[in-house]
Amino acid sequence: MAKRYLLVKVVSKFKLPPERFEVALTESVRRCFGEFGLARIGPRVIRFDAARSEAVVACNKEGVEDLQAAIGLVPDQAEGTVTAITTRVSGTLKGLRKQRF
Amino acid sequence: MAIYTDLHVLPRVGDDESSRRMADLLRLSGYSAIGLTLPAGLMRDRVGPLRQLFEERGIETFLRLDIAPPSRQELLRLLRRYRTAFDVVAVKCVSPAAALVACRDRRVDVVFFDTFRRNIWFNYTYADLLHGALEFNIVSDLLNATTSDIYLRLAKEAAIARNSGTKIVLSSGATKPEVVRAPMQLSALGQAVGLSKSQVLRGVADIPRSIVRDNTERRSSSYIEEGVRVVVPKAR
């Protein structure tokens, strides 16, 4: 199945561990599109750079727009607000790296 | 390449740190222009530094005024008073009588409905009359949604807008940096509530751009009326 890779800037006033971001993202997708939507979109955090506050998220090609919507609605955490902004979308990780630098 | 405009940004006046973070995030998200929404009575010496703060980061700013008139008379009075002073005039529809006039009036660029107000909503009557564009403050509405009623309401309004071919503007309605989202996220949220792909893409790029472009031209000294402007002959 074709994939899409999204570069996401994660802005928060506290240090967000990668696993917490993945849980929050999955929860957001589930809340917006349900279990079937979650399966169709298939979001997966494949890289999380805490120093740069960036994450690379993979998903199925047909779910890329729904994932962008869900990223925009990532719920607040107990410690404070988390803002996730999609900055790039690419069909390959190499392409994402090229766009990034 | 598309030029993205977030037509509804409401920075906190007096909180420079928040405005600076907001400007950084807007730039990072890929916006080239914003509609800076400020109170009508704000002194000019406070508007300048705020605009500069955004423009230093390469974001063009257009002054926008939000009015929420309770009656038709009040709407007409506010339009007479403020239309020429602002690049964009938006009306928050809080009463059916004022909403009807706001939809019909050529001086109103954008109308929007408060999703938390249950006595008024966008319907086919307003859609038929609407001269300007309908705005969805989609991020702030959905982030503040506590029940599924808000989703349902947005979906109904989106269906009416899609069926009527209404001009749509998608904005964040950001009052703080945490509510800023990228244009592609706005369009994805628009599609999620049921707007068509072409509508959402035009709603973050072409339509807001054309509103500010037309109004800037209208406010220029050479403008006489629609289709008529002063052309200065070249000096020989």
Interface residues (C-beta under 8 A of the other chain):
Chain A: K9 V11 C32 E65 D66 L67 Q68 A69 I71 G72 L73 T81 T83 I85 T86 T87 V89
Chain B: L25 L28 S29 G30 V139 L142 L143 P177 E178 V179 V180 R181 A182 M184 Q185 L186 S187 A188 L189 Q191 A192
